[in-house]
Amino acid sequence: MLCWLREDEMSVQELLQRVQCVITHVDEIMQQEIRPLLAVDIIEQLHRQFALLSGGRGKDGAPIITFPEYSGFSEVPEEDFLNVVTYLTSIPSLDAASIGFVIIIDRRKDKWSSVKASLSRIAGAFPGNLQLVLVLRPSRFFQRAIADLGIKLHKDDFKMKIVMLNSLSDLHGYVDKGQLTRELGGSLEYCHSQWIHHRTAIENFAMTVKTTAQMLQKFGTDLAETELPNDVQCTKDLLTAHTDKHNNLKDELKLALRQGTTLFGCIKEQAAKSENHELNPDEMENQTTVERLLAQLDETENAFEQFWCKHHLKLEQCLQLRHFEQDFREVKVSLDSLMESLTSLSDIGDCVARVEHLLKELKTLEEKAQPTVEKAQLHALHGDQLIQSNHYAVDSIRPKCVELRRVCDDFSNESKKKTDVLTKSLQIHMGIDKVNQWCESGIYLLASQAVDKCQSQEGAESALTDIENFLDSAEKNQLTELRNLHNQYEVVLSEEIKGSVLKALKRLEDVQEMFEKRHVSLKRLSAKQTRPIQPVAPRPESSPKRPSLKNTPRTTGSQQPLARRASDNSNSGKQPAEVDLNKKKNIRKTKGGIKIEVMHEESQGGSTHVVVTNETEESLSNRRRHIMTELIETERLYVEELQSIMEGYFAEMNNAELSHLIPPSLENKRDVLFGNLPEIYEFHNRTFLMELENCAEKPELVGTCFLKRVSP
């Protein structure tokens, strides 16, 4: 851009130099150095015709100035005489003027006094190089004699070569007839009014050329001092103003050209009057002068047009630049706003619905940004076209094109990145939802399997089938795909999503472990054969006393309450030897040899089965004692079960390490799930069981324990 501005400055300087040369040449053509006056300045004096420049030449080419008969010559003011003579001597070319002037004084009808006055005035005020003075002396005899005598006496006073002529024939001996006007017996055509008209027109034309050149000079000077605007409107105004100025100057040039062409044609008309007519030297010089002025005018026009082409191109390119910069700012603001909206759009969703909403917002933003991005790309393409067209502001345009494309690429890349992250996040969240739904369904399935129904082989097999079908559904739902997605997308996922994935995977592992344990337990139950037992009647001495069970230890943080419950119900966590130890048998024989077998089994809630193979008549006290033992053992087992629920479920609901296994719908709802279970446990453990144990030896008091708690 700076280089172009330097070139533009050089263009202005070149215009100013060429125009100044035109002005100088016009002054040289019109010989303004030696001709301070113009015809229009002394038009009245010229019209008196006391001195003429007819255009004739002497034998050696000297210009001829004629002083015709003029009765009031002596009355012409000295200043007027000097102005006219000075003007006439400045018209011929310098080459012709350097030869010297030939003066013809026609005083044939005058007196010697007039001749003497004319010679004195010419000798004292003639500004040019005076070569010869030819005087047509008075034709009257007396005045001629006086003139001859006077010239002899005063010849040295005039200090110029004076030839006294008696007749026109004598004059023709010094000057050819073709160089003399008809008044002097020659054939040279001369019209004084036409001569004045031509001189005035030529000088006016020269002044027009000079004035036009000066106008261009001022225009160029003004342009050199004008700075280019920085906004579109001011640039438009400047372009309009300069264009109007150019058009006005162009009109002035056309007018001057028309004026000069017309003048040139008028001068040439003199030669076209007749076939033998030729222009006299002065007319030839006038024609040459007009031609030279027309050439200077043409040079002025060429200089102006060459400059204007560059300057107009500069203004148009400046306007293009301002439009480009204005559009760039508008597009850049829009792109920055869109980029800010895109950047502020979260690529982290905490659920499927949220991620889908974010994807929808991103899609909407992309559709909204599409017109702006296309406009930015077209604007960058327009900038490339300006650069290819050799725009002067290439250094300013190219970075803006690069910036527009960079922002568009950044927006596109960021949009693709967010779309990719959100798409992967959606897959992850959908996988998490699948896992959570499967786990919740699994936990519900485990909880819904009735313990008592699983004691039979048929019930165990049915439950086992449900377990296996549910485990198979894990593969159908591709639950393991979540781990693959996590490993595949780990780089682009946030820590929050990673945590959710790991939590879901841990929950999946825990639930699968629970199912595996339940599966093993149900397998054993379905395969277990029921041992036949022979019923016997209890003997008084065979009342069994079941030892109290110890509280089972609490599960650790890595074991789940449901898993523990399922394991306890199915005895899947114990070896066969341990199961045998949990079965307490009291086998005694009655006096009559009758066998009574009492079996306590903890595998399904510790219920006691008393089978009497053969009932005999016994005392009522022994039967009551036996029933009382069963009642106490049942209460103990009930208290143990309540304790297991309190420790394995109620307390673990507040265990932070197991919170991922709790469905969201059950969070912070422990009191709703368990109600007043803690009070029930406290009542049976600390009150009712102790009262029943106190009635072990006095069965008749047990009724009181129930009756006093009957609701009114």
N, C-alpha and C positions, 0 to 999 in steps of 0.2 A: 504494500500500500504506500509506503514511504517512497519507494522507487517511482511509483506512478505519480505521486504528488510532485516529485522532483521533475518528472517529465512534463507534467502539466505546467509547472512553473517555467520550465524551459520553453514550452509552447507559447505562453504569454509573453515572455521576453522576446521570442522570435517575432511574434506579431508586432510588438512595440518597435522593434528594430526595423522591420520591413516598412511599417507605416511611417516611421521617422525618415527613412530613405525616400519614400514617396514625397513627403513634405519638402525635403531638401531638393529633390529633383524638380518639383514644381517651381520652387523659387529660382532654381538655375534656369529652367526653361523660360520663365517669365522675366529673368534677369532682374530680380528684385533688389539685388545688391546695388545696381546702378540706376534703377528706376523706382524711386520711392513713391512715384505718383501713378495713379491709374487714370484711364480715360474718363471715367465717371467723375473723378475729382476735378478735372479741368474741362468738363464738357462744354461749358459756355465759351471759354477761350478758344477751344478747338473749332467751334462752329463759326467763329469770326473769319477763319481761313486766311489769317495774315501770314501763316507759315504752313507748308504742306509737305508731306512725305509721300510723293506720288508713286513711288516704287521703282522709279527709273534708276539706272546705274550708269556711272561714267565708263570710259573705255577700259579702265583697269578694275572695274567692279565697285567703284566707290559709290555709296548711296548718295542720291541727289535730294536736297531739301530746297524747295522752291518758295521764294517770297514773292507772291504775285502782286499785281497792282492792288494797293489797299490805301485808300485815301486817308484813313485815320491811323496809319501805322505809328505815326509820331505820338499819337494820343494813347497808345496801348501802354498800360502800366508796366513798369519794369518787372514787377513780380510775375505778372501774367506772361510777359514775353519770355522770361527765364523759365517758367514752368513748361510752356509749350515747347520751347527749343530743347530743354532737357528731356522731355518726354519723347519728342521725335527722334532725338539722337540715341535713345535707349532701345528703340524698336528693332533696328537691324541687328543681325547676329554680330557676335563679337569679332568674328573673322572679317566681316564686311566693314564694321566700324573701325577696325584697326588700320584699314587702308587709308581711311580719311574720308571726310564728307566733301561733296561738291555743292556749293551754294550758288543758286541762280536767283538773281535779284532783278525782277522785272519792274523798271521804272521808266518805261518808254513814254508814258503820259504824265510823268511827274517832273519835279524840278531837281536841280543839283542839291538843294538843301535836303530834300528827302533822301537822295542817294547817300549823301554824306551822313545823315542821321542813322540810316539803316546800317551803313558800314561801321559806323562808330559803335552802335549797339551790338552788332554781331561780333565785332572785334573785342568788345569788352565783356561779353557774357556767353559767348558760344562755349558749351561744355565739352564738345567733342574735338576730335582731331580734324582740323580744318585743312583740306588739301588745296582747294581752288575756289575762288569766288568769281563768278561770271556775272557781270552787271550789264544789263541792257539799258544803256544810257537814254536820257530823254531824246525824243525824236525831233523836238524843235531845235532849230539851228543855234539860237542864242544859248539855250540851256545845255546843249551838247558841248558848245565851246567852253562854257563855264565849267562843265563837268571834266573836260579834258585838262583844263588848267588846274582845276582843284585836285584832281587825282595825282597830277605831277607834284603839286605842292605838298599834299598830305599822304602820299603813298607810304612813306616811312613811318608815319604815325599809326597807320592801321596794322602794320607788322603782319601782313598776310598777303598771299599772292592774289592780286586783283587783275582781272582782265576786263577791259571796257569794250563792249560790243555795240556795234552800230545797228545791226539788224539780226533777224532770226537766222539768216543764212550764215552769218558769222558764228552764231551759237551752234548751228549744226556742224560747224567745223570742229567743235570741241566735244559735242555730245551727239550721239546717234539719234536720228529722228524717232526710232522705235522706243527710246528711253525718255521721250519728251511727250508731254500732254498736248492735246490739240491746241490749247491756248499758246503754246510755244512752237507751233508748227509741226508737232510730232504726231505719232499714231497711237501713243499709249493712252488706253482708256482709263479714265479715273473719275470716280464719283466720290466726292468728299463725304457726303452723308452715309453712303454705303461703307466707306472706309471706317468712319466713326462707329457705325453699327457693328462691323466685324470686330474692330478692336475691343469694343465694349463687351461683345459676346464672348470673345476669346478670354478676356480677363475675368469675366464672370464665371466662365467654365473653369478656368484655372483656380479661381477662388472656391468654386464648388468642390473641385477635386481636393484641394487643400483642406477645406472645412470638413469634408467627409473623412479624410484621413485623420484629421484631428479628433473627430468624433470616435472613430475606431480606436485611436490612441487612448482617449479617455475611458472608453469601454474596457479596453484591456487593462488599464491601470486600476479601474474599479474592481475588475475580476481578480486581479492579483492581490487585492486587499480584502477580498471576500472569503470568509471561512465557510466550509460546508456545514449545513445544519446537521443536528443529531436526531431529528425526528422526521416522520413521514410528511406531515403537513407542511412544515417549514421548507422541506426539500421540494415538495410540489410547488409551493409558492415561488421559491427561488427559480425553479425550472421554468415556470410560467413567465416570470418577470424577465428572465434572460432571453427566453424565446421571443417575447414581445419586443424586447430591445433589438434582438437580431433581425426580426421582421422589419422593424422601422428602419434600421440601418440598411437592410437589403433594399428597401423601397428607395432610400436616399441614393444608393448606388445605381439603381435602375434609372432613377430620374436624371442623375448626372450623366449616365451613359447615353440616355436618350437626348439630353441637351447637347453633349459633345458630338453625337452622330448627326444630329440636325445641323449643327454648326459646320461640321466637316462637309456635309452635303451642300450647304449654301456656298461655301468657298469653291467647291468644285464646279458649281453651276457656272462660274465665270468662264471656265474653259469650254463649257458646252454651248455657249451662246452661238459660236460659229466654228466652222471647221478650222479656220486659220488662227483663231484666237488662242493665245497662250497666256498663262498666268505670268504676271510680272514677278520679279524676285521677292518683293515684299509679300505678294499673295502666296507665293510658293512657301515663304517662311511662315506665314500664317497657317497654311495647311500643315506644314511640318510641325508647327507648334501644337496644333490641335491633335495631330497624330500622336505626338509624344505625350500629350496630356491624357489622351485616351489610353495609351499604353500604361501610364502611371495609374490611371483609374482601374484598368484591368489587373494590374499588379496588386492594387489595394483590395480589389474584390477577391482575388485568388488567396491572398494572405488571410483575409477575413474568413473565407469559407474553409480553408484548411484548418485555421484555428478553431472555428465554430464546430467543425466535425469532431474534433478532439474534445472540445469543451462540452458540447452537447452530449457526447458519449459519456463523458465524466459525470455530468448531472444525471443522466438516465441510470448509469450504474450506481451512482450514489442513492438514487431513489430506490433502485432494486435492492441495494444493500439495506436501506432503512426498512423497507418492507420485509426483507429476509430477517433482519434483527427483531423487528416487532413480532412477526410470526413465530420466530424462534423463542422469544420470551413467553409468548402465550402458550405455545406447545410445551415448553419446558416446565412452566408452572403447572399445567394439567398433568404432565407425566410425573412430576414430583409429588403432586397430590395423590395420584393413583398409586405411585410407589409407596407413599406413606400409608395409604389405606391397605395396600397389600402387605406391607411390613407389619402393620398393627393387627392384621388378621391372624388369629391364633392357629397354629398347626397342631395343637394338642387338644384332644377331646377326651372327656372322662367317660363317655358312653357312646354307643352306636348312634343314638339320635343326635347327640351334639356334633359328632364327626360328620354325619350326613348333612346337618345344618351348615356346618363350616364349608363343606364341599359345595353346597348350593350357593352360599355367599360368594365363594371363590369363583364359581362359574358365572354368577351375575356380575361380579367385578370384571372378569375377563371380557364379557360381552360389552360392558360399559366402556372398557378401555380400548376395545378394538378400533373404533373410529379415530380416537386420539393417536393410537400407535400408527395406524395407516397414514394419518395426516403428518405425523412426525417423519415417517419414512419417505413420504412424497416430498416433504420440505427438505430433507437431506438430499434427495435426488435433484431437487431444484438447485440446491447449493452446488452439487456436482456440475450441473449444467452451467451455472455462473462461472465456476472455475474453468471449465473447458472453453468458455467464451472469452477467456483472457480478462476476466474482471480484475480491476485494479486492487480490490480488497481480498485477494486470495488468502492472504495470511490471517485474515479475520474470519473468512467464511469456512475454511477447511476445519479448524478446531470445533466450530459449532456443529458441522455435519458429523464429525466424529463423536461429539458429545450426545447428539440426538440418537445416533445408532447405538451408542453405549447404553444409554438409559433404556432404550427399547429392548436391547438384549438383556439388560439386568432385570427388567420387568418380566420378560418372557421366561428367563431362567428361574427367577424367584417364583413365578407362578407355577412353572413345571415342578420345581422343587417342593412347593407347598402341596400341590396336587399329589405328587408321589408320596410325600410323607402322610398326608391325610388318607390317601387310598390304602396305604400299608397300615395306618392306624386303624382304619375301618375294618380291615381284615383281622387285625389283632383283637379289636373290641368284639367283633362278631365271634371270634374264637373264644374269647373270655366268657361271653354270654352263653355260648354253647356249653362250655365247661361248667359254668355256674348252674345253668339249668339242669344239666345232667347230674351234677352233684346234689342239687336240691331234690331232684326226683329220686336219686338214689337214697338219700337220707330219709325221704318220706317213705320209700319202699321198705327200707330196713325197719323203720319205726312202725309201719303198718302191719308187718308180719306178726300175727298173734303167737305168743310163746306157747300157749296151751295146744294150739293146732299143730305146732311143729313137733310135738312129742310123739305123734303117730308117724309110722313110716310113710303113709300116704301124704300127710300134711308136710312132712319134711321134704319129700320128693317134689311136691307142688311148689314149695318155697324155693327149693333148689333150682327148679326150672325157671322161676321168675328171676332168680339171681343171675343165672347163666344168660338168659335172654337180655337182661339189662346190661350185663358185661359185654355182650356182643354188640349192643347198640352203641357202645363207645367207639368201636371201630367203624360202624356205619356212619356215625356223626363226625368221624375224622377228628376226634378230640386230640390225638397226638400231633395233629398238624400245628397246634398252637405253639408247641416247643420248636418245631421247624421254622415257623414264622418268626418266632423270637430270635432264634439263632441267625436267621437270614436277614432280618431287618434291625438287628441290635444296634447297628451304627447310627441309624437315623431316628431311633426311638428315644423319647425323653425318659428321664429317670423315673418319673411318675408312672408312665405306661409300663416300663420294665418292672417296676414294683408290683403293678396290678397283674402282670403276666405271671411273675414268680409266685404271687399269692394264689392265683388261680391254679397254677400247676401244683403247688404244694397242697392245695385243697383237693385237687384231683387225685394226687398220690394218696392222701389220707383216706379219701372215700374209697378208692380202689383197694387200699389195704383193708379197710373195714369189710368190703365185699369179699375179699379173699378169705378173711377170717370166718365170715359168716358162711362162705362157700364150703370151707373145710369142715366147719361144725355140722352143717346140714348134710354133708356127705357122710359123716360118721353116723348121724342120727338115722339117715335113710338106710344105712347098711347094718344098723344094730338089730340083733334078734332079741325079742322079749323072752326072758327065761320063765318057764312055767312055774307057778307057786301053788303049793297045796294048802288050801285054807285049813286053819286050825283054830280051835277055841282057846282064848287066852286063859291062862291059869293065874290065880291070885298072886302067886310068887313070881310070875313072869312079867310084871309090869315094868316095861323098859324105861329107862331114864336117859333121854337124849342129851348128850353134852352140848352145852351152849357153844354156838359158833363164834369164832373170833371175827372181829370186823376186818373186812377185806381192805387191803391197802389202797390208797388213792392212786389214781393213774397219774403218770408223769405228763409233762407238757407235750410230749410227742405222741401220746396215746389219746384217743378221742373217747368221750363218754359213750357214744353210741357203739363204738367198737368194743369198749369194755363190757357194755351191756350185752351186746351180741355174743361176745366171747364167753361171758359168765353164763348166759342162758344155754349156750351150746356146748360148754366145756371144751371149746376149741383151743384155748390157751393152755391146756393141761395135758400131760402125758397120760396114757392109759393107767399107769400105776397110780398116778395122783387121783384119777377118777375112782379107782377102787378104794383108795383111802378115804374119799369123801362119802363113801357108802358105809354107813354104820349098821351093822347087823347085831341084833340081840336074839340069839337062838337058845331057847331053854326048853326043857322037857317037863311036862306036868307029871304029877304022881301017877297018873294012869298011863304014862308013856305017850301022851299025845304031843305032837310036835307043833310048836307055835313059832312062826317066823315074822319078825317085825323089821322092815327095811326102811331106812331113812336115805333119801336121795336128794343131793343138793343141785343136781343138774338143772332142774326146772323149778326153782324157787324154794327148794327144801321142803316140799310137801311130804308128809309121812303117810305111808301106806301100811295099814295093819290088816293083815289077811289072817283070818281064823279059819283053819282048815276043817276044824270039827269043834263045834261049840258044845260045851258041857255045862252043867249047872254050877254056877259059882256064886260066891257071896256077893251081895250088893255093894259092899264096901270096896272090894277089889275092882269091880267094874267102874265105880266112880273114880277110884284112884287112877285107873288107866285113862279114862276120859279126861281127867284133870291134867294128866301129863301131856296128852295130845293138845289140849287147849293152850297150855303154857308154851309148848314147843312151837305151835302155830303162831302165837303172839311174838315169840322171839324171832322167828323167821320174818314176820311182817316188819318188826322193828329193824332187822338187818336190811331188808329191802328198802325201807324208807331211808336208812342211813346211806345205802349205796346211791340212792337217787340224790340225796342231799350233797354227798361228796363228789359223785361222778357227774352230776348234771347241774344241780342248783349252784354249787360253788364255782364250777368251771365256766359258767356263763359270764363271769367277770374276769376270766383269764385272758389277758391280752394276747398270749401266744396262740390261743385257739380261736381268736375272733374271726379269722378268715373262713372258718367252717360254719359260722352262723349265718343263715340266710339274711339278707337285708331286712326282710319283712319281720324277722324275730328279734332284731337288735333292740336292746333296752326294754324288752318286754318280759323280763324274768318273772316279775310279780304277776303278770297276766297269765303266764304259762303254769306257774306252780301255785298260785293263790296262797292259801294258808297252810301249805304243806309243812313249813317249818314248825308251826304250832301243833299240827297233828303229830309230827315226829316227837316233839318235846313231850306231848301228853302221853303217848304210848311208851316212850322210852323211860321216862322218869316217874310216871304215875301208874298207868294201867298195868304194865308188865310187872311192876313190883307188887301191886295188889294181887294179881293172879298168882305170883310165886308165893305170896304169903298164905294163899288158900290151898297150897299143894297138899298139906296134911289134913286140911279141913275142907273137903269139897263142898260141904253143905253151906259154906259161907260165900261161895263164888257168885251165887245169884245176887248177893248184895252189891257186888262190884258193878253189875249191869243195871240193877234196878235204881240205884241212887243217881244214875246218869241219864235216866229216861227223861225225855223232854216233856214238860208239863202239857 
